[in-house]
Amino acid sequence: MRQRLLIIGAGFAGMYAALSAARLRDAGGVTSDELEIALVAPEPRLVIRPRLYEPNPETLTAPLDDVFRAIDVIYLQGNVETIDTAARTAEILGAGGARSTVTYDRLVVATGSRLFRPDIPGLAEHGFSVDQYDQAVALDQHLHRLADRPASATRNTVVVAGGGFTGIEVATEMPERLRAILGKDAAIRVVIVERNGTVAPEMGPDPRPIIEAALRDLGVETRLGVGVAALDESGVTLSDGEHIESATVIWAAGMRAAPLTAQIPAELDRLGRLPVDRELRVHGVPGVFATGDAAKAACDDIGHDALMSCQHATRMGAFAGNNAAAELLDVPTAPYHQEAYVTCLDLGAAGAVFTRGWDCMVEMVGETAKKTKQEINTVWIYPPKAEREIALASADPERVTDL
């Protein structure tokens, strides 16, 4: 009797779940008629989300059709609207509005995350972001339209709300992006607004002097210890009353798991993530695995949880797909672990900074780190070649993101 493993999401976690499940199926000599692996997503493509702060975001996707065909994974186009974990079914709304119900024997929830937008007056109407593909494209189009406006402080000023990893990458890229559009002599102003008392608070003290020096060299201003109170057509008002005139306010503060996790009968964490065991099974929900940004998972035995990052999503996806398939094939599962942790923060024209370890100790800076960042962004995070042997070999859980 045919069994079905259903994966929701074609991001880094979903893609690697499909690759890893197909790898284990192939290793066991099991056919796709015996174990069907199906993946549901709006489009058969991987959005290279870590690069959406760059110019030309419309180029930052990679097709997955050929990869899925090469490894005998069925692609189902649409959005999952309803999950019934008791009946083990998922209702899919297709691209043309047609609805269908798919049964599953094992489910992998790899629905990713979304930028958290608080109820700040004017944010929905006047704020931009680089969180999702369409949002990054909209920002890029807006930046190019600025060239049609007369020069002014409002036109030339960008405010980035959030001084974490994404906010810094957006802000440090912005001077070069704007001068390419408005002219090399344009008086560009970029301001980071961060509620904490420091930029990059999650990265700790070791890389901070390098980041602060890069911001100074690029002329990026900071407003620390304050938040955004309101946005309007003229710009942004901060919580201390300061008003900054700006035609471009970019929100880059806070993430939450995509809302489909709320349909799984489990107690979500404060970020909307599903609690999972070391094999990435959702606690108390038989047959359901969660991975990537949808899962709250321990990645070692000393208290570190996986972060909402491409680095963690790829490896978690490989373990989730492997383990979901392993249960159906009646072979041993493998506990997820990810002791290594690195960051590589792009600093625009100032280079980059590469850190290793949970305490973010600096290992590379400047152009050396920048070359590593470019290799990560243009090679490492892209899908494997659409050749069966190469694609399957890429998804060994113990080797994915083995840093």
Helices and strands as residue ranges (DSSP letters): E 3-8, H 12-27, E 35-41, E 45-47, G 49-51, G 57-59, E 61-63, H 65-70, E 74-77, E 79-84, E 89-93, E 99-103, E 106-109, E 113-115, H 123-126, E 127-128, H 133-145, G 146-148, H 153-156, E 157-161, H 165-182, E 189-194, G 201-203, H 208-218, E 220-224, E 228-232, E 235-238, E 243-245, E 248-251, E 255-257, G 259-263, E 274-275, E 288-290, G 292-294, E 295-296, H 310-329, E 342-346, G 348-350, E 352-356, E 361-365, H 366-375, I 376-380, H 388-393
